[in-house]
Amino acid sequence: MSVLPRRLRHGEEATLVEHLGELRARLIISLSALAIGFAIAYGFHGRLLHWLNRPLPPDLRKPITLSPIEPFATSVLVSLWAGLLLALPIVLWQLWAFLAPAFEDRRERSVLVPVFFATALGLGGVLFGYFVILPPAIHFLTNYDSAYYAIQVRARD
C-alpha cells in the first residue's frame, strides 16, 4: 500500500468519501512538510534573526522586547514563516495534485509555464525587496525625526 495518495486522472470518477480521503492525505502531507520545515528553521533561528537584523543600523541590531514571552514568540513566528517557505513547494504540489484532475491534460501542461515564471518572479521580488528596497527604507525610517524621538526597534516588528 502506498503512503502517498493516488492522483486521479482527468475524467476519472471517485466517490465523495474517496475525494475526502485524498484531501485528508494531502493535508497531512502538507502539514507534515510544514512541521519538518519549521523544525529545520527553528534549528537555525539564531542565524535567521541575525539575517533579518542585518539591514538595521549597527546601534539598533539588537531589538528590544517588551514582554517576557516576546523573544520566544518572535523566534517561533520567524521559524514558522521560514518553515512555510521551505515547505511551500510540497504544499503547492499537494494542492496542484488535488486540483489537477479537474483540468484536461493539455491544460495541465500549459499551467507549468506560468507556475515557473510566478516562482521566479516571487523569488526575485523577495531578493529585490531585501537587498535593494529594505536598506534605504530602514535608513530612512530609523533616522526620520531622530532629533525628536529615541528610536528603538521592537523585535516583533
N, C-alpha and C positions, 0 to 999 in steps of 0.2 A: 504494500500500500504506500502510495506517495505522500510525502509530507506536504508538498505544495498542492494547492488546489488546481484542478484541471481547468484549463482555459477552454471555454466554449468557442465554437466557430460561428461565423455569421449564418443566421438562419437555423441554427441548431436550437431545438426547444428543450426547456428544462422546467421543472415544476417550481412553484414558489418556494418550497422547502429547500430544493437544490440551490436556487439563487441565494436564499438567505444563508445557507451553509457556506457557499462560496464567499459571500460578503463577510461572514464571520471569520473565515480562514484568512482572507486578505487583510482584514482589520487587525487580527492577531499578528500576522507577519509584519504589518506596518508599525504597530505599537512595539513589537519586539525589536525592530530595527531602530526605532526611536530610543528605546531603553539602552540598547548597545551603544548607539551614538552618544547618548547622554553620559554613559559610564566612561567612554573614551574621552569625551570633552571634559568631564569633571576631573579626570586624571591629569589633565593639562590646564586646569582652570587658572592656575597661577600665571602661566605663560599667556593665556588668553586675556586676563586682566591687565597684564603688563603691555600687551599689544594694543589693547583698547585705550590705555592711559598714555601711550607713547606720543600721540599728537598734542597732548596738553603741554602748556609751558612747564619748564623744569620745577618751578616752585609750587605747581598745582598737581604734580604727578601722583600724589598720594591723596586721593579724595577722602573727604570726611564722611563719617556715618553718624546719623542722628538717632539711632535706636540700637538696642543690643542685638537684635536679630538681623539688622540690615546687611552686615558683611556676609553672613551665611546665605540670606535670601538672594542677595545680588550675585554671589558665586553660583548658586543653583540656577538662577534665571539665565545668567550668561551661558552656563553649561547646557541648559535646556535648549536655548536658541542655537548654539553651536552644534549640539547633537541633532537638532532638526535639520540643519544644513547638511550634516554628514549623512543622515538617513533619507534625505529628500529624494535621491534617485530611486531608492527602493519603494518609498511611499508613492511616488508618482508612477512607477512601473506597476504597482499593485492597482492603483486607480485606473490606469490605462487598461490593464488586463481585465478588469471587471467591466469596463465600458466598451471595450473593443468589439465584442460580438454584436453590438448594435450597428456597427459600420460594415459596409461591404469591403472586401479585400482590397480593391483598388483605392478606396477612400482611406483605408488604414495606412497604406504605403504613402499616400500624399500628406499624411499628418506628420511623418517623420521629419521632413524638411523644416516646417515651422517650429517643431519642438527643438531641433538642433539650433536654429537661429535664436529662439527665445532663451535657451540655456546660455548660449554665448553672449547674448545681449545682457542678460541678467547678471552673469559673472562680470562682464565688462563694466556694467553700471556700479556694481559693488566696489570693484577696484578703482574706478574713476572717482567715486564718492569718497573713498578712504584716502587715496593718495593725492588727489587734485583738489577736491572741494573742501574736505574736512580741515586741513591745516590752516588755510586763510580764514575759514569760518570760526575755528576755535580761537585764533589770534584776535579776530575782531570782537568776538563775544566775551573773551576774558579780559579785554582791555577797554571795553566800552564804558565810559564814565567811571573809570577806576579811581578818579580823584574823589568821587562821592560815595563809593561802595568798597567794602572789604570783600573782594571777590574770592569765593572758595567754590570748589566743585563738589557736589554731593555724589557719593558713589553710585547710588541708584540711577541718577540722571546721566 
